[in-house]
Amino acid sequence: MTTSSALTARQIWTRNRGIALAIVLLLVGAAVIAVIRSQTKHGNLDPRSADPRGSRAVAELLADRGVTTRLVTTLDAAREAVGPDTTLLVAVPDLLTHRQQTELARATAPSGGRTVLVAPGDWSVGRLAPGVTASPATTLETTLDPDCALPEARRAASAETGGIRYRTTADDADACYPSEQRATLLRLPAASGTGDTVLLGAPDILLNDRLDQQGNASLALQLLGSRPHLVWYLPSPADSSAADAGRRSLFDLLPPGWLWGTLQLFVAALLAAFWRGRRFGPLVPERLPVVIRASETTEGRARLYRKADARDRASAVLRSTARTRLAPLLGVPAAQAHTPEALLPALSTRLPDSGEQALRSLLFGEPPRDDAALIALTDRLDALEREVRRS
């Protein structure tokens, strides 16, 4: 009669249902996040989009005031459109490569028009707004007071500009809506002509769902409606002018949100390790599929040693086991059972006729050279243990 050790379908399900449930929850969570992101992020800062994060409302209000809005997605189209009667809005300046930023700055500087940069960071300000440094937001406060002499800001009063903060060395700049002594709206007049560059620390005043809050609409219409034409530049990764994209670091090429996603995976891995590694409650004994006698286990292990010619390993196991059994008989602590300095003197005292050198060779000597020597070692160890028990 044979006993099968194969698991049944019920046992497999019982053991792995936790993993299956975790996978299902992860898939459901990923699907929910994808749906939420697709609903809230679609058309971000797009003047054609009526989504909460779109900007169709401000484009239509500008149209009512006679300002035409043109959407472009390439650097060449943006450069060709600049002029003294045009406002160029760059929706996401940090998506531009350094070469694109340099070329755009060369086109806008002498144009005489207005350039509006939406939330440019360290990657952008050095080229698109020389002399300006950017600092990340340090507070959740988004609604700020103008506290400057810029007419557009004074007429709009409080607005949601809180975000990236800017500082400049230019004396004629208008630093408005300060947050911890740094401006969240900065206007830089051009070196010559009537043009200027405006840096917005946050895109909130342009978004559909924030346009009716505070003085957002007033500020947006004044900043974007100072010229009869508005060119809305949404940088696209497909723009062929991004020829130096390979010069950016690996982290710059990763999509937005990768850091948050990596953190979620790390937390999930920690939870899985905790779940699989922690024992809840006492150990529960399980019935073995077959019962194996101790003698069979010993014989099987001996055959493995013999097949591998592992006389050194076998002799080490025999000597270690003998020392472990002898230590309590000699009054030697178990922790010192394998220390010659502790075990051999106690053994010599018990068996004075044996000789300490012979005992050292027997219990701590070299491995036997052949099977006959191994068998002889086994017999001598058994005889030594019997003698200690009789003494």
Backbone torsions as a table, in degrees:
resi	resn	phi	psi	omega
1	MET	NA	131.5	179.7
2	THR	-114.9	148.7	179.9
3	THR	-111.7	122.6	-177.9
4	SER	-81.3	137.6	178.0
5	SER	-101.1	5.6	-179.7
6	ALA	-69.7	142.6	-179.8
7	LEU	-80.3	144.2	175.3
8	THR	-80.7	165.4	179.9
9	ALA	-60.8	-36.3	179.3
10	ARG	-66.2	-40.7	178.7
11	GLN	-66.6	-40.3	177.6
12	ILE	-61.4	-44.1	179.9
13	TRP	-64.8	-41.2	-179.5
14	THR	-62.0	-40.1	-177.4
15	ARG	-74.5	-30.1	-171.9
16	ASN	-113.2	7.4	-177.1
17	ARG	-68.5	-29.9	177.5
18	GLY	-63.8	-44.1	178.3
19	ILE	-64.2	-43.0	179.4
20	ALA	-61.7	-41.7	179.1
21	LEU	-64.4	-40.2	178.8
22	ALA	-63.1	-41.7	179.2
23	ILE	-63.9	-42.3	178.9
24	VAL	-62.5	-43.6	179.5
25	LEU	-63.4	-39.9	178.1
26	LEU	-63.6	-42.6	179.5
27	LEU	-65.3	-42.7	178.7
28	VAL	-63.6	-43.9	178.2
29	GLY	-61.0	-41.7	179.0
30	ALA	-63.7	-40.0	179.2
31	ALA	-65.4	-42.0	179.0
32	VAL	-63.2	-44.4	179.4
33	ILE	-62.5	-40.7	179.7
34	ALA	-63.1	-41.2	179.0
35	VAL	-65.1	-44.1	-179.8
36	ILE	-62.5	-44.3	-179.3
37	ARG	-66.2	-37.2	-179.6
38	SER	-68.1	-28.1	-179.5
39	GLN	-84.0	-33.0	-174.2
40	THR	-98.0	-24.7	-175.0
41	LYS	-100.1	-11.4	-178.1
42	HIS	-64.8	129.3	177.5
43	GLY	72.9	31.8	-178.8
44	ASN	-62.1	122.0	-179.5
45	LEU	58.7	27.3	177.3
46	ASP	-94.5	122.4	-178.0
47	PRO	-67.9	-8.0	176.7
48	ARG	-94.5	-10.7	-170.8
49	SER	-93.8	134.2	175.0
50	ALA	-96.1	7.5	176.5
51	ASP	-65.0	160.3	179.5
52	PRO	-54.6	-33.4	-178.8
53	ARG	-95.1	5.5	175.8
54	GLY	-84.3	-178.3	-176.1
55	SER	-133.7	30.1	-178.8
56	ARG	-66.8	-34.2	-176.4
57	ALA	-62.5	-45.9	-178.9
58	VAL	-67.8	-33.2	177.5
59	ALA	-65.6	-40.2	179.2
60	GLU	-69.7	-37.8	176.6
61	LEU	-64.7	-37.3	176.1
62	LEU	-66.7	-38.3	178.4
63	ALA	-62.6	-37.7	177.3
64	ASP	-62.4	-23.7	-179.9
65	ARG	-99.5	12.4	175.3
66	GLY	84.7	12.4	179.3
67	VAL	-97.2	123.4	178.9
68	THR	-85.4	140.4	179.5
69	THR	-116.9	126.8	179.9
70	ARG	-122.9	128.4	-179.5
71	LEU	-94.7	129.7	174.6
72	VAL	-128.7	152.7	-178.5
73	THR	-126.6	3.4	179.6
74	THR	-122.6	154.2	179.2
75	LEU	-65.7	-40.2	-179.2
76	ASP	-60.8	-43.1	179.4
77	ALA	-65.4	-38.3	179.2
78	ALA	-66.7	-40.1	-179.9
79	ARG	-67.1	-38.6	-179.3
80	GLU	-70.0	-24.2	-174.0
81	ALA	-87.1	-15.4	-174.8
82	VAL	-68.9	149.8	179.3
83	GLY	-179.6	174.7	-176.7
84	PRO	-65.9	-22.3	-179.3
85	ASP	-104.1	21.5	-173.5
86	THR	-128.5	138.5	169.3
87	THR	-104.3	123.0	178.0
88	LEU	-101.6	116.4	177.2
89	LEU	-102.7	121.5	176.7
90	VAL	-101.0	108.3	-169.8
91	ALA	-68.0	-44.9	-178.0
92	VAL	-133.7	81.5	-175.7
93	PRO	-60.7	-29.4	-176.3
94	ASP	-70.7	-10.6	175.5
95	LEU	-78.7	-15.7	-179.9
96	LEU	-78.2	144.4	173.4
97	THR	-75.2	167.3	-179.4
98	HIS	-61.6	-37.3	179.2
99	ARG	-67.8	-40.3	177.5
100	GLN	-62.9	-41.4	179.4
101	GLN	-62.9	-42.0	179.6
102	THR	-63.1	-44.3	180.0
103	GLU	-66.1	-38.5	178.7
104	LEU	-66.4	-40.3	178.3
105	ALA	-63.6	-38.5	178.0
106	ARG	-64.4	-33.1	-178.9
107	ALA	-78.2	-36.6	-174.7
108	THR	-85.4	-28.0	-175.2
109	ALA	-57.4	-47.1	-178.9
110	PRO	-93.6	6.9	-171.5
111	SER	-73.0	-26.4	-175.8
112	GLY	82.0	-1.2	178.6
113	GLY	-95.9	-170.1	180.0
114	ARG	-108.9	138.4	175.2
115	THR	-117.5	124.4	179.4
116	VAL	-111.4	119.6	179.4
117	LEU	-105.0	123.4	-176.1
118	VAL	-95.5	111.0	176.1
119	ALA	51.6	51.8	174.9
120	PRO	-73.0	140.3	178.8
121	GLY	-105.3	-162.0	-179.5
122	ASP	-58.5	-31.9	-178.4
123	TRP	-63.6	-25.1	-170.6
124	SER	-111.3	-39.2	-166.2
125	VAL	-63.1	-31.1	-177.2
126	GLY	-62.5	-26.7	-178.1
127	ARG	-106.2	-40.2	-178.7
128	LEU	-82.0	-22.8	178.8
129	ALA	-142.5	76.4	-177.6
130	PRO	-56.8	141.9	179.8
131	GLY	87.7	1.6	-178.7
132	VAL	-109.8	139.4	173.2
133	THR	-116.5	145.4	-177.4
134	ALA	-113.5	141.8	177.0
135	SER	-129.9	141.3	179.4
136	PRO	-68.0	161.2	178.0
137	ALA	-65.0	140.2	178.8
138	THR	-116.1	4.6	-179.2
139	THR	-144.6	156.4	177.0
140	LEU	-84.1	-2.2	-179.9
141	GLU	-70.3	119.8	-179.8
142	THR	-108.8	-27.5	-179.7
143	THR	-89.8	119.5	-175.4
144	LEU	-129.2	159.8	176.2
145	ASP	-93.0	151.1	-174.1
146	PRO	-63.5	-52.2	178.4
147	ASP	50.6	45.8	176.9
148	CYS	-156.3	174.6	-176.8
149	ALA	-96.4	1.8	-179.5
150	LEU	-64.1	122.0	-175.2
151	PRO	-56.7	-42.7	-178.7
152	GLU	-59.8	-41.3	-179.2
153	ALA	-70.6	-39.5	-179.4
154	ARG	-66.3	-38.0	178.5
155	ARG	-70.8	-35.3	-179.0
156	ALA	-76.7	-26.2	-176.7
157	ALA	62.1	-142.7	-174.1
158	SER	-62.7	140.9	179.5
159	ALA	-151.5	161.8	-177.9
160	GLU	-90.7	80.5	180.0
161	THR	-109.2	-4.4	-175.1
162	GLY	-60.8	125.5	-179.4
163	GLY	179.5	-125.1	176.9
164	ILE	-67.6	140.7	-176.7
165	ARG	-111.7	147.2	-173.2
166	TYR	-127.6	150.6	173.9
167	ARG	-138.4	141.6	-178.0
168	THR	-134.7	157.5	176.9
169	THR	-94.7	-4.5	-179.0
170	ALA	-72.8	133.7	-178.2
171	ASP	-78.0	-27.2	-175.7
172	ASP	-95.5	12.1	179.9
173	ALA	-78.5	150.7	174.9
174	ASP	-101.3	111.6	-179.7
175	ALA	-103.1	109.1	-173.4
176	CYS	-119.2	164.5	178.8
177	TYR	49.0	63.0	-175.4
178	PRO	-71.7	146.1	173.4
179	SER	-133.8	111.6	-176.6
180	GLU	53.5	50.6	173.0
181	GLN	68.6	16.4	173.8
182	ARG	-129.0	143.9	-174.4
183	ALA	-78.4	143.0	171.1
184	THR	-104.7	-4.7	168.3
185	LEU	-136.0	120.7	-174.9
186	LEU	-128.9	125.9	177.1
187	ARG	-111.5	125.6	-178.9
188	LEU	-116.0	111.6	176.5
189	PRO	-64.8	148.7	177.4
190	ALA	-68.3	155.5	-179.6
191	ALA	-62.1	-31.0	176.7
192	SER	-146.9	149.1	-179.7
193	GLY	89.0	-165.6	-174.6
194	THR	-103.3	3.3	-177.4
195	GLY	-75.0	165.6	176.0
196	ASP	-158.4	167.4	177.7
197	THR	-125.3	130.6	-179.4
198	VAL	-116.2	127.1	176.5
199	LEU	-106.8	122.8	177.0
200	LEU	-101.9	127.1	-178.6
201	GLY	-73.2	-18.8	-178.8
202	ALA	-150.2	151.5	-178.6
203	PRO	-86.5	3.3	-169.8
204	ASP	-55.4	-38.5	-174.7
205	ILE	-69.1	-9.7	-179.1
206	LEU	-103.3	-6.9	-173.0
207	LEU	-87.1	146.3	-177.5
208	ASN	-58.3	-43.1	-174.3
209	ASP	-82.6	-2.8	178.7
210	ARG	-119.1	-2.8	-173.4
211	LEU	-65.4	-30.7	-176.9
212	ASP	-90.1	8.9	-179.3
213	GLN	-96.5	140.8	175.3
214	GLN	51.2	-136.9	177.4
215	GLY	-102.4	28.4	-176.0
216	ASN	-60.1	-48.6	-176.8
217	ALA	-63.1	-43.7	180.0
218	SER	-61.4	-45.6	-178.9
219	LEU	-65.8	-43.0	-179.6
220	ALA	-63.4	-44.9	-178.6
221	LEU	-65.9	-36.7	179.6
222	GLN	-71.6	-40.5	-179.2
223	LEU	-70.2	-37.5	-176.6
224	LEU	-93.9	-13.3	-176.0
225	GLY	-105.6	16.6	-179.6
226	SER	-74.9	-17.0	175.9
227	ARG	-123.1	157.5	-176.0
228	PRO	-72.4	-16.3	-178.1
229	HIS	-124.6	137.5	177.0
230	LEU	-121.8	122.8	175.1
231	VAL	-104.8	117.2	-176.0
232	TRP	-100.2	107.4	-174.9
233	TYR	-98.1	109.8	174.1
234	LEU	-102.5	100.2	-178.9
235	PRO	-57.5	139.8	-178.7
236	SER	-119.9	136.9	176.4
237	PRO	-62.3	-20.5	-179.4
238	ALA	-82.6	-1.8	-179.3
239	ASP	-63.8	123.3	-177.8
240	SER	-67.9	-14.1	-179.7
241	SER	-74.9	-9.9	179.7
242	ALA	-80.5	59.5	-174.0
243	ALA	-76.9	-21.0	-177.3
244	ASP	-102.1	24.3	-179.0
245	ALA	-61.3	-26.9	-179.3
246	GLY	-68.4	-15.1	-180.0
247	ARG	-80.6	-13.0	179.4
248	ARG	-77.8	155.5	-177.8
249	SER	-72.5	168.5	179.6
250	LEU	-60.0	-39.7	-178.1
251	PHE	-66.3	-30.3	178.4
252	ASP	-71.2	-26.9	-177.9
253	LEU	-86.3	-14.8	178.9
254	LEU	-72.0	146.2	-177.9
255	PRO	-69.3	159.8	178.5
256	PRO	-60.7	143.7	177.7
257	GLY	88.0	0.1	-177.8
258	TRP	-64.7	-35.1	-178.7
259	LEU	-65.9	-43.0	178.2
260	TRP	-64.6	-40.4	177.9
261	GLY	-64.7	-40.1	177.4
262	THR	-63.9	-40.6	178.4
263	LEU	-62.8	-40.4	178.1
264	GLN	-62.4	-43.0	178.5
265	LEU	-63.7	-38.5	178.6
266	PHE	-63.5	-44.3	178.4
267	VAL	-63.9	-41.3	178.8
268	ALA	-62.7	-39.3	178.3
269	ALA	-65.0	-40.5	177.6
270	LEU	-62.9	-43.1	179.1
271	LEU	-64.0	-40.2	178.8
272	ALA	-64.9	-40.5	178.2
273	ALA	-64.9	-40.2	178.0
274	PHE	-64.8	-41.3	-178.3
275	TRP	-65.7	-40.7	-177.3
276	ARG	-82.4	-24.6	-173.7
277	GLY	-94.4	-26.5	-176.6
278	ARG	-84.0	138.9	176.5
279	ARG	-98.6	122.4	179.1
280	PHE	-95.9	106.3	178.2
281	GLY	87.7	-179.5	-177.3
282	PRO	-70.0	161.2	176.7
283	LEU	-66.5	143.8	179.4
284	VAL	-111.2	117.5	179.5
285	PRO	-67.9	143.5	178.1
286	GLU	-118.0	147.4	177.6
287	ARG	-74.8	130.6	178.1
288	LEU	-72.7	146.8	179.0
289	PRO	-62.9	-31.2	175.8
290	VAL	-138.9	156.7	178.0
291	VAL	-104.7	125.0	-179.4
292	ILE	-115.4	129.2	179.8
293	ARG	-71.1	150.6	-178.5
294	ALA	-60.4	-36.4	-179.3
295	SER	-64.6	-37.1	178.4
296	GLU	-67.0	-38.7	177.4
297	THR	-63.2	-42.1	178.9
298	THR	-63.6	-44.7	179.6
299	GLU	-64.1	-40.5	179.6
300	GLY	-63.8	-40.2	178.8
301	ARG	-67.7	-37.7	178.2
302	ALA	-64.3	-39.8	178.4
303	ARG	-63.8	-37.7	177.8
304	LEU	-63.8	-43.1	177.4
305	TYR	-61.1	-43.6	-178.0
306	ARG	-66.1	-41.8	-179.4
307	LYS	-63.3	-34.8	-179.7
308	ALA	-89.3	2.3	-176.3
309	ASP	55.5	37.6	-175.2
310	ALA	-92.9	58.7	178.6
311	ARG	-66.0	-32.0	178.4
312	ASP	-64.3	-43.2	179.7
313	ARG	-67.9	-41.8	-179.3
314	ALA	-64.5	-44.6	179.9
315	SER	-65.6	-35.6	178.7
316	ALA	-64.6	-38.7	178.7
317	VAL	-67.6	-43.2	179.9
318	LEU	-62.5	-45.3	-179.3
319	ARG	-66.8	-40.5	179.9
320	SER	-63.8	-41.4	179.0
321	THR	-65.7	-40.1	179.3
322	ALA	-64.7	-43.4	179.2
323	ARG	-62.9	-38.5	179.9
324	THR	-63.7	-38.3	-179.6
325	ARG	-77.1	-31.1	-178.0
326	LEU	-75.1	-32.8	-173.4
327	ALA	-55.4	-51.5	-179.5
328	PRO	-66.3	-27.6	178.0
329	LEU	-69.1	-27.3	-178.1
330	LEU	-98.6	-1.1	-178.7
331	GLY	77.3	22.0	178.5
332	VAL	-94.7	133.4	178.9
333	PRO	-57.9	147.2	-178.2
334	ALA	-59.9	-32.3	-179.9
335	ALA	-67.0	-21.4	-178.2
336	GLN	-108.9	14.2	-177.0
337	ALA	-64.5	-27.5	-176.1
338	HIS	-106.0	18.5	177.1
339	THR	-105.6	115.7	-177.2
340	PRO	-58.3	-37.9	-177.6
341	GLU	-62.6	-25.0	-179.8
342	ALA	-97.0	-39.0	-172.9
343	LEU	-80.9	-43.8	-173.1
344	LEU	-65.8	-44.2	177.6
345	PRO	-59.4	-39.9	179.3
346	ALA	-66.3	-36.2	179.5
347	LEU	-71.0	-38.2	177.9
348	SER	-65.7	-34.8	178.3
349	THR	-66.5	-39.2	179.2
350	ARG	-72.4	-38.5	-178.1
351	LEU	-123.2	77.5	-174.7
352	PRO	-64.5	-21.9	-177.4
353	ASP	-85.2	-7.5	-174.6
354	SER	-80.6	-31.4	-178.4
355	GLY	86.4	127.9	-175.7
356	GLU	-67.8	-34.3	-178.4
357	GLN	-66.6	-40.6	178.8
358	ALA	-65.8	-39.7	178.0
359	LEU	-65.4	-38.3	178.3
360	ARG	-63.2	-42.8	179.5
361	SER	-64.2	-36.7	-178.5
362	LEU	-71.0	-44.8	-173.0
363	LEU	-92.9	-23.8	-176.0
364	PHE	-132.5	20.6	-173.2
365	GLY	-82.3	-169.2	-179.4
366	GLU	-75.8	156.6	177.2
367	PRO	-64.3	148.7	177.9
368	PRO	-66.7	151.1	-175.5
369	ARG	-86.9	-19.9	180.0
370	ASP	-149.2	177.8	-176.8
371	ASP	-66.8	-34.3	-180.0
372	ALA	-64.8	-40.6	178.3
373	ALA	-66.2	-34.4	178.4
374	LEU	-66.1	-42.4	178.4
375	ILE	-65.1	-40.2	178.5
376	ALA	-63.5	-38.5	177.6
377	LEU	-62.2	-40.9	179.8
378	THR	-62.7	-44.5	179.8
379	ASP	-63.4	-42.2	-179.2
380	ARG	-65.1	-38.7	179.0
381	LEU	-65.6	-41.8	177.8
382	ASP	-63.4	-42.3	-179.5
383	ALA	-64.7	-39.6	179.4
384	LEU	-62.6	-43.4	-178.8
385	GLU	-65.6	-39.4	179.3
386	ARG	-65.8	-38.6	-179.0
387	GLU	-66.6	-39.5	179.2
388	VAL	-66.4	-38.4	-179.9
389	ARG	-67.0	-33.1	-179.3
390	ARG	-80.2	-23.6	-174.4
391	SER	-77.6	NA	NA
